Amino acid sequence: RLERLALAKSRAPRRDETVDGPGLARAAAATLPPDMPWLESLVVGAPLAASAPDDDLAQEVAIYNMALAAVADGKRRLDSIGEPFARPPDFYCEMVKSDAHMARVKDELIFQQKKMDAFEKRKERQHQLKYSKAVQAERLKQKAAQRKEALREARDLSKGADAARRRLLGDDDAGDPADALKGGGTPASSPRRAPSRFKKSSSRKQDAKDRKWGFGGRKRGAKRNDAKSIADMGDFRPKRGKAAGPHKRKAGAPAGGAGAAKKKRR
C-alpha cells in the first residue's frame, strides 16, 4: 500500500486529473488514538461467517447476519452507557419540499395513474371489439356455408326426383321433343316447373288493367306512333270538343252578357 502511494506521489499528474500524493500518505498514516471513547467513533464489528464463495445467496445471508449482529452490539453498548438512540415521540422533522409542492406532485401522480388506467381500458375495449367482429364474421361465414350446403342438397334432390320421374314415364314413349312441341303437347322427358306456393293474388284493378292493356311482353314504346297509325284517320272527328252552333239568347234575356242588366239598373 505504501509502495502504491509512493508511486502515485512520484508519478507526474496528467492534465485531466489531480493526484494529491501527500494527502494520501497522511490519510494512510493517520490512525485513531487508542484512548478515544467509543461514543466518538461508534465502531462496531461482528465475526465473519464462513460461506461458499460461489454461492451468492449464502454470501448475502452471511452479510445480513453480520449487520444484524453489529447493530445488536451497538445497541447493547449504548444501553450500557445510558446514551439514547431511539427517536423521541415529540421529534419534528422539517421536510425539504413544501406541502404545496408535494400536493402538486401527488396530483400529478394521480393524473398519470388515471391516464394509464384509461389507456388500458381503451386498449381492452378495442381488443374486445375486434374479437366480437371476428366472432360475428365467423358466424356469418358458417351460416353462408350452411345455406349453400342446403341449396346444394335441395338441387340434388330435385335432380334425383326429375330422373326418377323420367324413368317412370319412360324415355321411349316420350318421342321427339320437337314433334311433341309441334303437336301442341309437352315432351314427357322435359321437366316441368313446379307451381309456386307463393302465388301473388291479383286485384280487380290489376285484372282490368291487364284486360285493357295486356299482360306480359315489352311495355316500353307500346303506344308509340308509326306510319300506319299516323295515316289512319278513321277515328278523327272534326266536331269533337266543339259546340253544335252559335248560342241563342233566351227570350227576355238582356243583350250584352250576364252583367249588362246590373249595369243598366245603375
C-alpha positions, 0 to 999 in steps of 0.5 A: 500500500505504501509502495502504491502511494509512493508511486502515485506521489512520484508519478507526474499528474496528467492534465485531466486529473489531480493526484494529491500524493501527500494527502494520501500518505497522511490519510494512510498514516493517520490512525485513531488514538487508542484512548478515544471513547467509543461514543466518538467513533461508534465502531462496531464489528461482528465475526465473519461467517464462513460461506461458499464463495460461489454461492451468492445467496449464502454470501448475502445471508452471511452479510445480513447476519453480520449487520444484524449482529453489529447493530445488536452490539451497538445497541447493547453498548449504548444501553450500557452507557445510558446514551439514547438512540431511539427517536423521541415521540415529540421529534419534528422533522422539517421536510425539504419540499413544501406541502404545496409542492408535494400536493402538486406532485401527488396530483400529478401522480394521480393524473398519470395513474388515471391516464394509464388506467384509461389507456388500458381500458381503451386498449381492452375495449378495442381488443374486445371489439375486434374479437366480437367482429371476428366472432360475428364474421365467423358466424356469418361465414358458417351460416353462408356455408350452411345455406349453400350446403342446403341449396346444394342438397335441395338441387340434388334432390330435385335432380334425383326426383326429375330422373326418377320421374323420367324413368317412370314415364319412360324415355321411349314413349316420350318421342321427339321433343320437337314433334311433341312441341309441334303437336301442341303437347309437352315432351314427357322427358322435359321437366316441368316447373313446379307451381309456386306456393307463393302465388301473388293474388291479383286485384280487380284493378290489376285484372282490368288493367291487364284486360285493357292493356295486356299482360306480359311482353315489352311495355316500353314504346307500346303506344308509340306512333308509326306510319300506319297509325299516323295515316289512319284517320278513321277515328278523327272527328272534326266536331269533337270538343266543339259546340253544335252552333252559335248560342241563342239568347233566351227570350227576355234575356238582356243583350250584352252578357250576364252583367249588362242588366246590373249595369243598366239598373245603375 
